[in-house]
Amino acid sequence: MSHYTGPLLTRATAAALLAAHDTGAATWSGSLDLGRSTGTAELQADAWLWRGARYPYPPALKKRSIHYWDGDAFAPAARYSGSLIKLVPTEWGVPTFEIDGIKMLPTSKASPLDDARRKVALVEPRGKSVLDTCGGLGYFAACCLEAGAARIQSFEKNPDVLWLRTLNPWSPDPEAPDSGGRLELAHADVAQAIAQVATASVDALLHDPPRFGIAGELYSLAFYRELARVLRRGGRLFHYTGSPNKLTSGRDVPREVAKRLEEAGFKAQLALDGVLATRRA
């Protein structure tokens, strides 16, 4: 799917645009792509111009929504296909996304892109072939590209998440020149697709699965053995876990994951909000 190139509005940017119009200003300068860049819009009496296109002034927008131009109006970047999946603004500019109101990426202490950058650094991707099991908005892949990975193979199961990626200017586009042909993004369930990945064909792994209650198969010993199979000896894996259920049930998911990875053929240790593991020789 091609990436969207029109304006993206949050409640704050829409309010700033309208405020400039109300003062009689001829132009407004700011970001219409979630902080990725800045530009200038020409303000007319009943519309505004940006990048050669004409748009109506928007009505009041919801606080926790991002709106895109669908050809007729500014619509929320959200879809419902059994679950409500939406792109959500953050104070950092770089958005997160939610599934049924549950935030999928950490955003309380840093932007989700900066958070991804710290985790990607643990697997030292420069010059390596990287497997990104659950692509999401593509921030792991973006950081791998930035860090000089030779190749990133990424899987994403949910078509609505893939659609959000086309709207999000911070999500890497596999076809963009700056990707250099290094990013391959497949619409597939890695739980099945990993069987087609060749043995010892990747140098590093990034595994950021949905929580255990949604995708328990991606925390299974059988799947971890597949990860060990495709990773070369000495290769690194970062597995995001968070700390789900720790306060309510007493379960320590990171330690459970580390133990299971050890059984699958890794040497594992807790790191950041997950587990860093190395494929045993």
N, C-alpha and C positions, 0 to 999 in steps of 0.2 A: 504494500500500500504506500502511495506517495505521501510525503509529509505535508501537513497544512502550513500555509505561509501567510494567512491572514492575521488580524489582530486577536489577542487574547485579553479579556477584561476581567479583572477582579472588582469587587465593590470599591476598593480604594482607588484604583486607576480610573474607573468610570466616574467616581465622584470628583476626582481632580480634573478630568476632562470637562465635566459639566460646570464645575466652578469657574474654570477659565472662560468658557463660553458665556457664563452669566455676567462676567466682568467686562465683556465686550472685547476680549483679546482676539487677535487675528490668528494666533497659533498657540499650540500647547506642545511642550517638549517633555518626554518621559519615555518609559518603557511600555511597549505593548506586546512584549514577548516574555513576560515573567522575569525581567531583569537580565535577560541574555544580551540585550543591546538597548540603546536609546535612539529615539527618532523624534521627528516633529510632525504633528498633524495640523492641517489647515482647517480652521474653524469657520464654518459658514452659518447662516441663520438657522437652517433646519437640518444640517448634516455636517459631517466632517470628512476630510480627505486624508488618506494615508496610503503611501506606496501606490498612488495612482488609482485607488478605488474609493468609492463614496459609501459612507455608512450613516445610518440614522443615530441620533443620540439615544443611548440606552435608557430604559427605565431603571428604577432602583434594583440593584442586584443583591443576591444573598451573600452573606459574609463568607461562608465556607465553600464557595463555588468558584470555578473558573469558567468563563463563557467564551465561546468561539462563534464566528459568523457562519451560519449554516446555509447562507444564500438568501434567507428571508428575514432572519432575526438573530439576535445573540442568544444562543442556546447553551445550557449547562453541559460541560464536558462529562457526561454521565450516561450510562446505559443500564438497562435492567433486563437480564436474561436468566431469571431464577435468583440472581443476586444483584444488588445495586452496586455498581462499580463506578467510582467517580474520581476525577482528578481534583486534588484539594490544595489550595494555596498554603504557603508557610511564610513565616517571617523572614525566611532566608531567600525568598524568590523562587528557588528550586522547589517544585511541587512534590508532594507525596500522593499516594492514592489510597482509597478506602474500599473495602468490600463489606457491604452491610454495616457501615459505620465503624468498622474496625480498621485502624490505621495500619498500613502494611510496612511502613518504614520509620525508623527512629528519627524524630525531629526536635526533641526537647532541648538538646544541647548543641546541635550543629545542623547544618543543612544536610539533607539526605545524601547529597553528592559528596560532601566532605566526609561524612560517615563512611560511605562506600570507599572513598580514597584510602582511608586508614586500613580498612580490611583488605583491600586489594594489595596494598603494600606488603602485607604479611606473606603473600605467595610469590613476591618478586617477579612480576610478569614480563619484564623487559626481555625481548628476544624469544619468548616462549610461546608454545601453543597452549591455549587456555580453554578449558571447558567450563561454561557458565550454565549450570543446570536449570535454573528457574529465573529467566531473564527479567521478569517484572518490567519496570520502566527503563531498564537498560543502564542503570548507573554503574554497576560492576563493569559492564562492557565498556562504557565511556571511559572509566578510569584505567582500564587495561589498554585501550587505545592511546590514551594520554601518556601512559607509562612506557609505551613502546613495545607492547606485545606483538609478536609476529603474526598470530592468528587467534581469533576468538570464535568458538563455536557455541552458540547460545540457543537454548530452547525456551519456549513459552507456550503453555498449554491453553491459556484463556484467550479467545479471540477478542474479547472486549478490552483486555489489557493491551493487546497488540494495537487495537484502535486508539487507545489513550496515548500510546507511544507516538502515533502519527500526529497527534495534536501538541505534544509536549516538546518545546524547542530544546530542552535539556536531554532528551532521549536521543541516542546516536542513531543516525540513519545509515544502514548498511550500504546504501547506494550513493551516499554523499562523497565528494572528492576527498574530504579530510579523513574518511574511514579507510581510504586507500585499498579497498577490497579485502581488508583484514577481518571484517566482521561478517559472520554468517549467522543469520537469525532464522530459526525454523519454528513453525507453528506445530508443535508436537509435545506429547507428554513424555518427559525424560524417563519416567519409570519404565516405559516400553522402548523408547528410542535408544536408550543407552546400549541395548543389545546389538545395535548396528554400529556402535563406535568400536574401532579396532583396538585390540589389546596393546597396552603400553604406547598409545598414540598421542597422549597429551602430557604436557610437562607440569601443569598446575590446574587445580580445580577450585571453583567457587560454588558453594552450595547454600542457597538461601531459600529453603522451602517454606511453603505456608505452614501454619502451626500444626502440631501433631494431630489434633482432632479433625483437621480437614484433609491432611495428606500423610497419614501414618505410614504408608508404603515407602515414603521417601526418608523415613527414619529407621527402616528395617535392616536387619543384618544382611539379608539377601541383596538389598540395594547397595549397601556399603561395600559388599564384596564386589559388586559390579564397578563401583568407583575405584576400588583397589586394582581391579583388572585393567581398566583403561589408563590408569596413571602409571607413568614410568617409575621405576625404583628410585627413591630419593625425592620424588616430586611432592609438592606441598598441597594441602587442601585446607581451605578455611570454610567452616560450617557454621552459619549463623543459627543460633538457638534462642537467644533472649533468655528470659527466666519465667516461662509460663507456669502457672499453678503453684509456684513456690510458696507463696503466702497462704493460699487456700488449702492446698493438699499436702504440702511438705515435700513434693517431688522436686528433685534437682535434675532437671532435664539436661543441662550441659554435662554433668558428670555421667548421666546415663548414656548420652551420645558418645562421650569419650570412651567409656568402657566398651561399647558396641563397636566403635571404630578400631579399638585395639584388637578385638576378636576377629575383625575383618582383615587385618594385616597392616594396620597403621600404628605409629607411635604418636599418641595424642596428648595434648595439654590444653588447659583452659586459656583463652586469649580474648581480650575485649569482651564482647557479649556473645561469645560462641566458643568454638573449639578449633585449634590449629593442629593439624595432623600431618605427619610425614610418612610416605609409603616406605615400609621396611625394605631393606635390600634383600 
